Amino acid sequence: MSSVETLGALERRLNAVIPQQQLRGEIEARLKRLGRTAKVHGFRPGKVPFKILQQQYGAQVHQEVLGDALQRSFAEAAQTNSLKVVGYPNFEVKVADPAAEQIEYSATFEVYPEVVLGDVGAESVERATYVLSDADIDNTIATLRKQRTVFEPASRAAQNEDQVRIDFSGKLDGTVFEGGEAKNFAVVLGTGRMLPDFEAAIIGMKAGETKSFDMTFPKDYHGKDVAGKQVTFTITLHGVEAPRLPELDAEFARSLGVEDGDITKLKAEIRDNLVREVERRLKARNKNNAMDLLLKIGQLEAPKALVDSEVQNLMQQSMHDMRERGVKIPQGMSLPPELFTERAQRRVKLGLILAELVKQQGLDAKSEQVKALVQDYAQSFEHPEEVIKWHYSDPSRLQEVKNMVLEDNVVAWVASVAKVTDKVMEFNELMGKD
């Protein structure tokens, strides 16, 4: 017999008993198996008397058998009571005396929440759109040229976009403050690396000149010693270098991987890359809009067990990403879990909502959809057939693709049911540029 108590929105406690007779036969059988190899002083393996085995290993074996019995009993009770259990239960054995006729225990656990979805058709969702233009191609080429800027000595005064080499010394109340002094420091004016007032003082200076000026740091400046305070800087300018952009010619094209230096091919490649990137970003933005809508209309509690597990996944992923970027992480260091709690809750809720929606609307990933997505992804590689084979050789890799298709199906369904309003994006906004 078993009973279930409701402790919270999702928390439950199962109270049940296990007849001791169920354990005794299994304990005896395990002890006999153990006796075949057990090493006990004064006895050969396989010749240890059963009573001695009981004395030395009885308690240990009893705990092992009890653990297995608790798991079986809980699984049977959960099925009998139609409980959709989340994670692992926390067992508490109330009566564990081997001499007792039955073992009383309780198991505290969470159940999956009921997912209640509102009316998608009554809601509005924004759909981002963008059509690539020739100007975008030209602007991208201009950016690529600017990234390959070379600086050449100039005899004129410094102006915006020049690279200058300076000595500077900043004093607060007559004393050089921490970080306020440098020698032969190189900076490109106009890039925002230095504060605007500091750069403004350099513009117009020529090589060999020295200038002193007062400057007030912003109140929110990261250096707390000088934040919001007035300091005096002295700058000596050693050299001015003017920027020179590479010509848009065959050499430039070859530097970007076009072997024959054909500018027309270069522009075509840039267009193709931008088309793919625009599509990717539009898809990501529209997916996020659809998911926000589902979260808005979805009513459910996020099980703590699932949230805690997702927090751990996010923490491990963040640590991995930091190491990939070359960040040295001290042994034993971990990130604060609370940094990931909100994100984990969102992901857990979305996962439960999507599962319910897929079940309700029949939005499962079809094999032909999965195949098409794998093939499309593989086309960006030199040997597409190897990429396709790589995906289909591992069920876990294929499952990731299936999840992506499933999400695409959900986004398409939301767009077909909700009230869609199109928003034409600005190129820089879409690309995340200032």
Secondary structure, 3 states (H helix, E strand, C coil): CEEEEECCCCEEEEEEEEEHHHHHHHHHHHHHHHHCCCCCCCCCCCCCCHHHHHHHHHHHHHHHHHHHHHHHHHHHHHHHCCCCEEEEEEEEEEECCCCCCEEEEEEEEEECCCCEECCHHHCEEEEEECCCCHHHHHHHHHHHHHHCCEEEEECCCCCCCCEEEEEEEEEECCEEEEEEEEEEEEEECCCCCCCHHHHHHHCCCCCCCEEEEEEECCCCCCCCCCCCCEEEEEEEEEEEEEEECCCCCHHHHHHCCCCCCCHHHHHHHHHHHHHHHHHHHHHHHHHHHHHHHHHHHEECCCCHHHHHHHHHHHHHHHHHHHHHCCCCCCCCCCCCHHHCHHHHHHHHHHHHHHHHHHHHHCCCCCHHHHHHHHHHHHCCCCCHHHHHHHHHCCHHHHHHHHHHHHHHHHHHHHHHHCEEEEEECCHHHHCCCC
